[in-house]
């Protein structure tokens, strides 16, 4: 048995999925840094600059290392 689905959102509460709109917004905000590369990571999106991991997008939230 898994966890019940959220009735308010209809989403899997364990999902790390990031909406396309949020991902685009964050990448636009980080554009001045240059060379920020998003990479899919366990359902979320890892953020790298010059090969160094510095943040992750998870459930439409930005976390910085």
N, CA, C and O atoms as a Tripos MOL2 file, in Angstrom:
@<TRIPOS>MOLECULE
protein
  260   259    65     0     0
PROTEIN
NO_CHARGES

@<TRIPOS>ATOM
      1 N           0.8270   -1.1870    0.0000 N.3       1 UNK1
      2 CA          0.0000    0.0000    0.0000 C.3       1 UNK1
      3 C           0.8680    1.2460    0.0000 C.2       1 UNK1
      4 O           1.8410    1.3350    0.7480 O.2       1 UNK1
      5 N           0.5180    2.1880   -0.8250 N.am      2 UNK2
      6 CA          1.2330    3.4580   -0.8650 C.3       2 UNK2
      7 C           0.4760    4.5260   -0.1060 C.2       2 UNK2
      8 O          -0.5840    4.2790    0.4700 O.2       2 UNK2
      9 N           1.0400    5.7030   -0.1200 N.am      3 UNK3
     10 CA          0.3890    6.8340    0.5250 C.3       3 UNK3
     11 C          -0.7970    7.2880   -0.3250 C.2       3 UNK3
     12 O          -0.7330    7.1950   -1.5510 O.2       3 UNK3
     13 N          -1.8660    7.7710    0.2820 N.am      4 UNK4
     14 CA         -3.0060    8.2390   -0.4980 C.3       4 UNK4
     15 C          -2.6400    9.4730   -1.3160 C.2       4 UNK4
     16 O          -1.8400   10.3020   -0.8840 O.2       4 UNK4
     17 N          -3.2280    9.5810   -2.4860 N.am      5 UNK5
     18 CA         -2.9830   10.7370   -3.3420 C.3       5 UNK5
     19 C          -3.6000   11.9800   -2.7320 C.2       5 UNK5
     20 O          -4.6630   11.9130   -2.1150 O.2       5 UNK5
     21 N          -2.9530   13.0860   -2.8990 N.am      6 UNK6
     22 CA         -3.4630   14.3510   -2.3910 C.3       6 UNK6
     23 C          -4.7230   14.7340   -3.1560 C.2       6 UNK6
     24 O          -4.7080   14.7780   -4.3870 O.2       6 UNK6
     25 N          -5.7930   15.0070   -2.4570 N.am      7 UNK7
     26 CA         -7.0440   15.3830   -3.1070 C.3       7 UNK7
     27 C          -6.9740   16.8030   -3.6390 C.2       7 UNK7
     28 O          -7.5750   17.1130   -4.6670 O.2       7 UNK7
     29 N          -6.2440   17.6670   -2.9470 N.am      8 UNK8
     30 CA         -6.1660   19.0630   -3.3650 C.3       8 UNK8
     31 C          -5.3950   19.2140   -4.6720 C.2       8 UNK8
     32 O          -5.7940   19.9960   -5.5350 O.2       8 UNK8
     33 N          -4.3200   18.4920   -4.8280 N.am      9 UNK9
     34 CA         -3.4810   18.6310   -6.0050 C.3       9 UNK9
     35 C          -3.6130   17.4640   -6.9770 C.2       9 UNK9
     36 O          -3.3470   17.6140   -8.1690 O.2       9 UNK9
     37 N          -4.0180   16.3170   -6.4780 N.am     10 UNK10
     38 CA         -4.0930   15.1430   -7.3340 C.3      10 UNK10
     39 C          -2.7240   14.6190   -7.7140 C.2      10 UNK10
     40 O          -2.5950   13.8840   -8.6930 O.2      10 UNK10
     41 N          -1.6930   14.9840   -6.9550 N.am     11 UNK11
     42 CA         -0.3240   14.5970   -7.2830 C.3      11 UNK11
     43 C           0.1990   13.5870   -6.2780 C.2      11 UNK11
     44 O          -0.3060   13.4750   -5.1610 O.2      11 UNK11
     45 N           1.2070   12.8640   -6.6940 N.am     12 UNK12
     46 CA          1.8840   11.9220   -5.8260 C.3      12 UNK12
     47 C           2.7050   12.7200   -4.8120 C.2      12 UNK12
     48 O           3.5830   13.4800   -5.2190 O.2      12 UNK12
     49 N           2.4510   12.5770   -3.5050 N.am     13 UNK13
     50 CA          3.1680   13.3720   -2.5110 C.3      13 UNK13
     51 C           4.6630   13.0710   -2.4490 C.2      13 UNK13
     52 O           5.4320   13.8710   -1.9160 O.2      13 UNK13
     53 N           5.0770   11.9380   -2.9850 N.am     14 UNK14
     54 CA          6.5010   11.5920   -2.9980 C.3      14 UNK14
     55 C           7.2020   12.0920   -4.2530 C.2      14 UNK14
     56 O           8.4260   12.0000   -4.3530 O.2      14 UNK14
     57 N           6.4590   12.6120   -5.1970 N.am     15 UNK15
     58 CA          7.0310   13.0720   -6.4510 C.3      15 UNK15
     59 C           7.8730   14.3280   -6.2410 C.2      15 UNK15
     60 O           7.4940   15.2140   -5.4750 O.2      15 UNK15
     61 N           8.9960   14.4010   -6.9130 N.am     16 UNK16
     62 CA          9.8610   15.5750   -6.8550 C.3      16 UNK16
     63 C           9.6830   16.4390   -8.0980 C.2      16 UNK16
     64 O          10.4340   17.3900   -8.3130 O.2      16 UNK16
     65 N           8.6960   16.1070   -8.9060 N.am     17 UNK17
     66 CA          8.4820   16.7430  -10.2020 C.3      17 UNK17
     67 C           8.4500   18.2660  -10.1140 C.2      17 UNK17
     68 O           7.8940   18.8440   -9.1800 O.2      17 UNK17
     69 N           9.0570   18.8920  -11.1080 N.am     18 UNK18
     70 CA          9.1330   20.3450  -11.2190 C.3      18 UNK18
     71 C           8.3430   20.7660  -12.4450 C.2      18 UNK18
     72 O           8.5040   20.1770  -13.5130 O.2      18 UNK18
     73 N           7.4950   21.7720  -12.3100 N.am     19 UNK19
     74 CA          6.7210   22.2440  -13.4560 C.3      19 UNK19
     75 C           7.6470   22.9560  -14.4460 C.2      19 UNK19
     76 O           8.6530   23.5490  -14.0570 O.2      19 UNK19
     77 N           7.2910   22.8870  -15.7180 N.am     20 UNK20
     78 CA          8.0870   23.5430  -16.7550 C.3      20 UNK20
     79 C           8.1530   25.0490  -16.5280 C.2      20 UNK20
     80 O           9.1920   25.6670  -16.7600 O.2      20 UNK20
     81 N           7.0470   25.6430  -16.0750 N.am     21 UNK21
     82 CA          7.0130   27.0780  -15.8290 C.3      21 UNK21
     83 C           7.9710   27.5030  -14.7330 C.2      21 UNK21
     84 O           8.6530   28.5190  -14.8660 O.2      21 UNK21
     85 N           8.0320   26.7310  -13.6380 N.am     22 UNK22
     86 CA          8.9330   27.0680  -12.5370 C.3      22 UNK22
     87 C          10.3890   26.8990  -12.9660 C.2      22 UNK22
     88 O          11.2390   27.7360  -12.6600 O.2      22 UNK22
     89 N          10.6590   25.8200  -13.6690 N.am     23 UNK23
     90 CA         12.0210   25.5820  -14.1570 C.3      23 UNK23
     91 C          12.4770   26.7290  -15.0510 C.2      23 UNK23
     92 O          13.5970   27.2200  -14.9050 O.2      23 UNK23
     93 N          11.6270   27.1590  -15.9680 N.am     24 UNK24
     94 CA         11.9580   28.2770  -16.8560 C.3      24 UNK24
     95 C          12.1850   29.5630  -16.0730 C.2      24 UNK24
     96 O          13.1200   30.3110  -16.3590 O.2      24 UNK24
     97 N          11.3270   29.8230  -15.0790 N.am     25 UNK25
     98 CA         11.4580   31.0180  -14.2560 C.3      25 UNK25
     99 C          12.8100   31.0530  -13.5470 C.2      25 UNK25
    100 O          13.5060   32.0680  -13.5810 O.2      25 UNK25
    101 N          13.1810   29.9430  -12.9060 N.am     26 UNK26
    102 CA         14.4460   29.8940  -12.1620 C.3      26 UNK26
    103 C          15.6270   30.0610  -13.1100 C.2      26 UNK26
    104 O          16.5570   30.8090  -12.8110 O.2      26 UNK26
    105 N          15.6010   29.3740  -14.2440 N.am     27 UNK27
    106 CA         16.7080   29.4890  -15.1890 C.3      27 UNK27
    107 C          16.8180   30.9080  -15.7330 C.2      27 UNK27
    108 O          17.9260   31.3920  -15.9640 O.2      27 UNK27
    109 N          15.6980   31.5800  -15.9420 N.am     28 UNK28
    110 CA         15.7250   32.9840  -16.3680 C.3      28 UNK28
    111 C          16.3670   33.8640  -15.3000 C.2      28 UNK28
    112 O          17.1420   34.7640  -15.6240 O.2      28 UNK28
    113 N          16.0520   33.6130  -14.0340 N.am     29 UNK29
    114 CA         16.6090   34.4020  -12.9300 C.3      29 UNK29
    115 C          18.1160   34.1750  -12.7850 C.2      29 UNK29
    116 O          18.8390   35.0780  -12.3610 O.2      29 UNK29
    117 N          18.5890   32.9860  -13.1300 N.am     30 UNK30
    118 CA         20.0090   32.6520  -12.9920 C.3      30 UNK30
    119 C          20.8150   32.9350  -14.2650 C.2      30 UNK30
    120 O          22.0130   32.6570  -14.3220 O.2      30 UNK30
    121 N          20.1600   33.4800  -15.2640 N.am     31 UNK31
    122 CA         20.7870   33.7040  -16.5670 C.3      31 UNK31
    123 C          22.0560   34.5590  -16.4740 C.2      31 UNK31
    124 O          23.0080   34.3320  -17.2200 O.2      31 UNK31
    125 N          22.0730   35.5290  -15.5730 N.am     32 UNK32
    126 CA         23.2430   36.4040  -15.4510 C.3      32 UNK32
    127 C          24.4980   35.6550  -14.9920 C.2      32 UNK32
    128 O          25.6140   36.1120  -15.2380 O.2      32 UNK32
    129 N          24.3240   34.5190  -14.3340 N.am     33 UNK33
    130 CA         25.4820   33.7190  -13.9370 C.3      33 UNK33
    131 C          26.1750   33.1190  -15.1490 C.2      33 UNK33
    132 O          27.3850   32.8940  -15.1410 O.2      33 UNK33
    133 N          25.3940   32.8640  -16.1910 N.am     34 UNK34
    134 CA         25.9220   32.2340  -17.3900 C.3      34 UNK34
    135 C          26.2440   30.7690  -17.1620 C.2      34 UNK34
    136 O          26.5870   30.3750  -16.0480 O.2      34 UNK34
    137 N          26.1390   29.9730  -18.1890 N.am     35 UNK35
    138 CA         26.5620   28.5730  -18.1620 C.3      35 UNK35
    139 C          25.8910   27.7140  -17.0810 C.2      35 UNK35
    140 O          26.5190   26.7810  -16.5790 O.2      35 UNK35
    141 N          24.6440   27.9980  -16.7090 N.am     36 UNK36
    142 CA         23.9120   27.1540  -15.7600 C.3      36 UNK36
    143 C          23.2440   26.0370  -16.5470 C.2      36 UNK36
    144 O          22.4730   26.2880  -17.4730 O.2      36 UNK36
    145 N          23.5470   24.8070  -16.1690 N.am     37 UNK37
    146 CA         23.0170   23.6450  -16.8740 C.3      37 UNK37
    147 C          22.0610   22.8630  -15.9700 C.2      37 UNK37
    148 O          22.4600   22.3920  -14.9060 O.2      37 UNK37
    149 N          20.7860   22.7230  -16.3960 N.am     38 UNK38
    150 CA         19.8570   21.8920  -15.6370 C.3      38 UNK38
    151 C          19.9940   20.4310  -16.0670 C.2      38 UNK38
    152 O          20.1270   20.1390  -17.2560 O.2      38 UNK38
    153 N          19.9610   19.5230  -15.1020 N.am     39 UNK39
    154 CA         20.0210   18.0890  -15.4100 C.3      39 UNK39
    155 C          18.9750   17.3630  -14.5750 C.2      39 UNK39
    156 O          18.8860   17.5610  -13.3640 O.2      39 UNK39
    157 N          18.1840   16.5190  -15.2350 N.am     40 UNK40
    158 CA         17.1810   15.7330  -14.5210 C.3      40 UNK40
    159 C          17.8620   14.8670  -13.4820 C.2      40 UNK40
    160 O          18.9140   14.2740  -13.7210 O.2      40 UNK40
    161 N          17.2140   14.8100  -12.2930 N.am     41 UNK41
    162 CA         17.8480   14.1290  -11.1720 C.3      41 UNK41
    163 C          16.7750   13.5950  -10.2290 C.2      41 UNK41
    164 O          16.1870   14.3720   -9.4780 O.2      41 UNK41
    165 N          16.5090   12.3110  -10.2450 N.am     42 UNK42
    166 CA         15.5510   11.6840   -9.3340 C.3      42 UNK42
    167 C          14.1770   12.3420   -9.3700 C.2      42 UNK42
    168 O          13.5060   12.4230   -8.3420 O.2      42 UNK42
    169 N          13.7580   12.8010  -10.5150 N.am     43 UNK43
    170 CA         12.4620   13.4580  -10.6550 C.3      43 UNK43
    171 C          12.5290   14.9560  -10.4640 C.2      43 UNK43
    172 O          11.6070   15.6680  -10.8600 O.2      43 UNK43
    173 N          13.6060   15.4550   -9.8620 N.am     44 UNK44
    174 CA         13.8230   16.8940   -9.7180 C.3      44 UNK44
    175 C          14.7800   17.3560  -10.7990 C.2      44 UNK44
    176 O          15.0050   16.6470  -11.7800 O.2      44 UNK44
    177 N          15.3410   18.5390  -10.6220 N.am     45 UNK45
    178 CA         16.2910   19.0810  -11.5970 C.3      45 UNK45
    179 C          17.5060   19.6140  -10.8420 C.2      45 UNK45
    180 O          17.3850   20.5190  -10.0170 O.2      45 UNK45
    181 N          18.6810   19.0440  -11.1300 N.am     46 UNK46
    182 CA         19.9200   19.5260  -10.5410 C.3      46 UNK46
    183 C          20.4310   20.7130  -11.3320 C.2      46 UNK46
    184 O          20.2750   20.7600  -12.5520 O.2      46 UNK46
    185 N          21.0430   21.6740  -10.6490 N.am     47 UNK47
    186 CA         21.6030   22.8510  -11.3010 C.3      47 UNK47
    187 C          23.1180   22.8270  -11.1680 C.2      47 UNK47
    188 O          23.6600   22.6620  -10.0750 O.2      47 UNK47
    189 N          23.7860   22.9940  -12.2940 N.am     48 UNK48
    190 CA         25.2380   22.9430  -12.3450 C.3      48 UNK48
    191 C          25.7590   24.1840  -13.0540 C.2      48 UNK48
    192 O          25.1340   24.7000  -13.9810 O.2      48 UNK48
    193 N          26.9060   24.6460  -12.6030 N.am     49 UNK49
    194 CA         27.6110   25.7260  -13.2970 C.3      49 UNK49
    195 C          29.0660   25.3230  -13.3970 C.2      49 UNK49
    196 O          29.7250   25.0530  -12.3920 O.2      49 UNK49
    197 N          29.5560   25.2850  -14.6230 N.am     50 UNK50
    198 CA         30.9300   24.8370  -14.8910 C.3      50 UNK50
    199 C          31.2110   23.4770  -14.2690 C.2      50 UNK50
    200 O          32.2990   23.2310  -13.7500 O.2      50 UNK50
    201 N          30.2140   22.5980  -14.3300 N.am     51 UNK51
    202 CA         30.3590   21.2360  -13.8420 C.3      51 UNK51
    203 C          30.2040   21.0650  -12.3390 C.2      51 UNK51
    204 O          30.3320   19.9500  -11.8340 O.2      51 UNK51
    205 N          29.9290   22.1500  -11.6110 N.am     52 UNK52
    206 CA         29.7940   22.0820  -10.1560 C.3      52 UNK52
    207 C          28.3140   22.1690   -9.7790 C.2      52 UNK52
    208 O          27.6180   23.1100  -10.1590 O.2      52 UNK52
    209 N          27.8530   21.1770   -9.0310 N.am     53 UNK53
    210 CA         26.4790   21.1500   -8.5530 C.3      53 UNK53
    211 C          26.2940   22.2310   -7.4890 C.2      53 UNK53
    212 O          27.0600   22.2960   -6.5270 O.2      53 UNK53
    213 N          25.2630   23.0920   -7.6640 N.am     54 UNK54
    214 CA         25.0530   24.1450   -6.6720 C.3      54 UNK54
    215 C          23.6150   24.2720   -6.1910 C.2      54 UNK54
    216 O          23.3460   25.0250   -5.2560 O.2      54 UNK54
    217 N          22.6940   23.5580   -6.8040 N.am     55 UNK55
    218 CA         21.3090   23.6630   -6.3680 C.3      55 UNK55
    219 C          20.4410   22.5940   -6.9880 C.2      55 UNK55
    220 O          20.8630   21.8680   -7.8880 O.2      55 UNK55
    221 N          19.2210   22.5100   -6.4900 N.am     56 UNK56
    222 CA         18.2590   21.5450   -7.0300 C.3      56 UNK56
    223 C          16.8640   22.1590   -6.9930 C.2      56 UNK56
    224 O          16.5140   22.8940   -6.0690 O.2      56 UNK56
    225 N          16.0910   21.8470   -8.0010 N.am     57 UNK57
    226 CA         14.6770   22.2080   -8.0380 C.3      57 UNK57
    227 C          13.9040   20.9600   -7.6670 C.2      57 UNK57
    228 O          14.1250   19.8870   -8.2300 O.2      57 UNK57
    229 N          12.9980   21.1060   -6.7160 N.am     58 UNK58
    230 CA         12.2250   19.9670   -6.2240 C.3      58 UNK58
    231 C          10.8550   20.4820   -5.8140 C.2      58 UNK58
    232 O          10.7520   21.4040   -5.0060 O.2      58 UNK58
    233 N           9.8020   19.8890   -6.3670 N.am     59 UNK59
    234 CA          8.4290   20.2930   -6.0540 C.3      59 UNK59
    235 C           8.2420   21.8070   -6.1650 C.2      59 UNK59
    236 O           7.6440   22.4310   -5.2890 O.2      59 UNK59
    237 N           8.7500   22.3820   -7.2310 N.am     60 UNK60
    238 CA          8.6440   23.8180   -7.4980 C.3      60 UNK60
    239 C           9.2110   24.6760   -6.3710 C.2      60 UNK60
    240 O           8.6640   25.7220   -6.0230 O.2      60 UNK60
    241 N          10.3270   24.2020   -5.8100 N.am     61 UNK61
    242 CA         11.0700   24.9470   -4.8040 C.3      61 UNK61
    243 C          12.5560   24.8800   -5.2040 C.2      61 UNK61
    244 O          13.0390   23.8380   -5.6460 O.2      61 UNK61
    245 N          13.2680   26.0000   -5.0450 N.am     62 UNK62
    246 CA         14.6910   26.0460   -5.3280 C.3      62 UNK62
    247 C          15.4610   25.8790   -4.0290 C.2      62 UNK62
    248 O          15.2220   26.6010   -3.0620 O.2      62 UNK62
    249 N          16.3880   24.9260   -4.0070 N.am     63 UNK63
    250 CA         17.2700   24.7100   -2.8650 C.3      63 UNK63
    251 C          18.6970   24.9580   -3.3320 C.2      63 UNK63
    252 O          19.1190   24.4200   -4.3560 O.2      63 UNK63
    253 N          19.4380   25.7680   -2.5900 N.am     64 UNK64
    254 CA         20.8270   26.0410   -2.9370 C.3      64 UNK64
    255 C          21.7460   25.3400   -1.9600 C.2      64 UNK64
    256 O          21.4530   25.2380   -0.7680 O.2      64 UNK64
    257 N          22.8510   24.8650   -2.4760 N.am     65 UNK65
    258 CA         23.8280   24.1590   -1.6510 C.3      65 UNK65
    259 C          24.6730   25.1670   -0.9030 C.2      65 UNK65
    260 O          25.5640   24.7850   -0.1440 O.2      65 UNK65
@<TRIPOS>BOND
     1     1     2 1
     2     2     3 1
     3     3     4 2
     4     3     5 am
     5     5     6 1
     6     6     7 1
     7     7     8 2
     8     7     9 am
     9     9    10 1
    10    10    11 1
    11    11    12 2
    12    11    13 am
    13    13    14 1
    14    14    15 1
    15    15    16 2
    16    15    17 am
    17    17    18 1
    18    18    19 1
    19    19    20 2
    20    19    21 am
    21    21    22 1
    22    22    23 1
    23    23    24 2
    24    23    25 am
    25    25    26 1
    26    26    27 1
    27    27    28 2
    28    27    29 am
    29    29    30 1
    30    30    31 1
    31    31    32 2
    32    31    33 am
    33    33    34 1
    34    34    35 1
    35    35    36 2
    36    35    37 am
    37    37    38 1
    38    38    39 1
    39    39    40 2
    40    39    41 am
    41    41    42 1
    42    42    43 1
    43    43    44 2
    44    43    45 am
    45    45    46 1
    46    46    47 1
    47    47    48 2
    48    47    49 am
    49    49    50 1
    50    50    51 1
    51    51    52 2
    52    51    53 am
    53    53    54 1
    54    54    55 1
    55    55    56 2
    56    55    57 am
    57    57    58 1
    58    58    59 1
    59    59    60 2
    60    59    61 am
    61    61    62 1
    62    62    63 1
    63    63    64 2
    64    63    65 am
    65    65    66 1
    66    66    67 1
    67    67    68 2
    68    67    69 am
    69    69    70 1
    70    70    71 1
    71    71    72 2
    72    71    73 am
    73    73    74 1
    74    74    75 1
    75    75    76 2
    76    75    77 am
    77    77    78 1
    78    78    79 1
    79    79    80 2
    80    79    81 am
    81    81    82 1
    82    82    83 1
    83    83    84 2
    84    83    85 am
    85    85    86 1
    86    86    87 1
    87    87    88 2
    88    87    89 am
    89    89    90 1
    90    90    91 1
    91    91    92 2
    92    91    93 am
    93    93    94 1
    94    94    95 1
    95    95    96 2
    96    95    97 am
    97    97    98 1
    98    98    99 1
    99    99   100 2
   100    99   101 am
   101   101   102 1
   102   102   103 1
   103   103   104 2
   104   103   105 am
   105   105   106 1
   106   106   107 1
   107   107   108 2
   108   107   109 am
   109   109   110 1
   110   110   111 1
   111   111   112 2
   112   111   113 am
   113   113   114 1
   114   114   115 1
   115   115   116 2
   116   115   117 am
   117   117   118 1
   118   118   119 1
   119   119   120 2
   120   119   121 am
   121   121   122 1
   122   122   123 1
   123   123   124 2
   124   123   125 am
   125   125   126 1
   126   126   127 1
   127   127   128 2
   128   127   129 am
   129   129   130 1
   130   130   131 1
   131   131   132 2
   132   131   133 am
   133   133   134 1
   134   134   135 1
   135   135   136 2
   136   135   137 am
   137   137   138 1
   138   138   139 1
   139   139   140 2
   140   139   141 am
   141   141   142 1
   142   142   143 1
   143   143   144 2
   144   143   145 am
   145   145   146 1
   146   146   147 1
   147   147   148 2
   148   147   149 am
   149   149   150 1
   150   150   151 1
   151   151   152 2
   152   151   153 am
   153   153   154 1
   154   154   155 1
   155   155   156 2
   156   155   157 am
   157   157   158 1
   158   158   159 1
   159   159   160 2
   160   159   161 am
   161   161   162 1
   162   162   163 1
   163   163   164 2
   164   163   165 am
   165   165   166 1
   166   166   167 1
   167   167   168 2
   168   167   169 am
   169   169   170 1
   170   170   171 1
   171   171   172 2
   172   171   173 am
   173   173   174 1
   174   174   175 1
   175   175   176 2
   176   175   177 am
   177   177   178 1
   178   178   179 1
   179   179   180 2
   180   179   181 am
   181   181   182 1
   182   182   183 1
   183   183   184 2
   184   183   185 am
   185   185   186 1
   186   186   187 1
   187   187   188 2
   188   187   189 am
   189   189   190 1
   190   190   191 1
   191   191   192 2
   192   191   193 am
   193   193   194 1
   194   194   195 1
   195   195   196 2
   196   195   197 am
   197   197   198 1
   198   198   199 1
   199   199   200 2
   200   199   201 am
   201   201   202 1
   202   202   203 1
   203   203   204 2
   204   203   205 am
   205   205   206 1
   206   206   207 1
   207   207   208 2
   208   207   209 am
   209   209   210 1
   210   210   211 1
   211   211   212 2
   212   211   213 am
   213   213   214 1
   214   214   215 1
   215   215   216 2
   216   215   217 am
   217   217   218 1
   218   218   219 1
   219   219   220 2
   220   219   221 am
   221   221   222 1
   222   222   223 1
   223   223   224 2
   224   223   225 am
   225   225   226 1
   226   226   227 1
   227   227   228 2
   228   227   229 am
   229   229   230 1
   230   230   231 1
   231   231   232 2
   232   231   233 am
   233   233   234 1
   234   234   235 1
   235   235   236 2
   236   235   237 am
   237   237   238 1
   238   238   239 1
   239   239   240 2
   240   239   241 am
   241   241   242 1
   242   242   243 1
   243   243   244 2
   244   243   245 am
   245   245   246 1
   246   246   247 1
   247   247   248 2
   248   247   249 am
   249   249   250 1
   250   250   251 1
   251   251   252 2
   252   251   253 am
   253   253   254 1
   254   254   255 1
   255   255   256 2
   256   255   257 am
   257   257   258 1
   258   258   259 1
   259   259   260 2
@<TRIPOS>SUBSTRUCTURE
     1 UNK1         2 RESIDUE 1 A UNK
     2 UNK2         6 RESIDUE 1 A UNK
     3 UNK3        10 RESIDUE 1 A UNK
     4 UNK4        14 RESIDUE 1 A UNK
     5 UNK5        18 RESIDUE 1 A UNK
     6 UNK6        22 RESIDUE 1 A UNK
     7 UNK7        26 RESIDUE 1 A UNK
     8 UNK8        30 RESIDUE 1 A UNK
     9 UNK9        34 RESIDUE 1 A UNK
    10 UNK10       38 RESIDUE 1 A UNK
    11 UNK11       42 RESIDUE 1 A UNK
    12 UNK12       46 RESIDUE 1 A UNK
    13 UNK13       50 RESIDUE 1 A UNK
    14 UNK14       54 RESIDUE 1 A UNK
    15 UNK15       58 RESIDUE 1 A UNK
    16 UNK16       62 RESIDUE 1 A UNK
    17 UNK17       66 RESIDUE 1 A UNK
    18 UNK18       70 RESIDUE 1 A UNK
    19 UNK19       74 RESIDUE 1 A UNK
    20 UNK20       78 RESIDUE 1 A UNK
    21 UNK21       82 RESIDUE 1 A UNK
    22 UNK22       86 RESIDUE 1 A UNK
    23 UNK23       90 RESIDUE 1 A UNK
    24 UNK24       94 RESIDUE 1 A UNK
    25 UNK25       98 RESIDUE 1 A UNK
    26 UNK26      102 RESIDUE 1 A UNK
    27 UNK27      106 RESIDUE 1 A UNK
    28 UNK28      110 RESIDUE 1 A UNK
    29 UNK29      114 RESIDUE 1 A UNK
    30 UNK30      118 RESIDUE 1 A UNK
    31 UNK31      122 RESIDUE 1 A UNK
    32 UNK32      126 RESIDUE 1 A UNK
    33 UNK33      130 RESIDUE 1 A UNK
    34 UNK34      134 RESIDUE 1 A UNK
    35 UNK35      138 RESIDUE 1 A UNK
    36 UNK36      142 RESIDUE 1 A UNK
    37 UNK37      146 RESIDUE 1 A UNK
    38 UNK38      150 RESIDUE 1 A UNK
    39 UNK39      154 RESIDUE 1 A UNK
    40 UNK40      158 RESIDUE 1 A UNK
    41 UNK41      162 RESIDUE 1 A UNK
    42 UNK42      166 RESIDUE 1 A UNK
    43 UNK43      170 RESIDUE 1 A UNK
    44 UNK44      174 RESIDUE 1 A UNK
    45 UNK45      178 RESIDUE 1 A UNK
    46 UNK46      182 RESIDUE 1 A UNK
    47 UNK47      186 RESIDUE 1 A UNK
    48 UNK48      190 RESIDUE 1 A UNK
    49 UNK49      194 RESIDUE 1 A UNK
    50 UNK50      198 RESIDUE 1 A UNK
    51 UNK51      202 RESIDUE 1 A UNK
    52 UNK52      206 RESIDUE 1 A UNK
    53 UNK53      210 RESIDUE 1 A UNK
    54 UNK54      214 RESIDUE 1 A UNK
    55 UNK55      218 RESIDUE 1 A UNK
    56 UNK56      222 RESIDUE 1 A UNK
    57 UNK57      226 RESIDUE 1 A UNK
    58 UNK58      230 RESIDUE 1 A UNK
    59 UNK59      234 RESIDUE 1 A UNK
    60 UNK60      238 RESIDUE 1 A UNK
    61 UNK61      242 RESIDUE 1 A UNK
    62 UNK62      246 RESIDUE 1 A UNK
    63 UNK63      250 RESIDUE 1 A UNK
    64 UNK64      254 RESIDUE 1 A UNK
    65 UNK65      258 RESIDUE 1 A UNK
